[in-house]
Amino acid sequence: MSVENTNREKEELLLQHEIDVIQGILESKSKYRKIVQAGIARWVKDFQDGRIEVKTVEDLKKLIEMDLELQKNDI
């Protein structure tokens, strides 16, 4: 086995590791977005049903900000 082949194999392993890490991050972001979106939907329903007063809009703002942050850098 030549040095060139060994270096190529190392590069391929490093690239595969980086791909695995990125896939894990994207999967986590997707899960977090589902949680945030469910929170937003629940907030809207509770607001429509009169269980939330306008003074708690800050909670919705935080949820929306989290959702937007999770969407950053999406491809």
Order of alpha helices (4+ residues) and beta strands (2+ residues): alpha-alpha
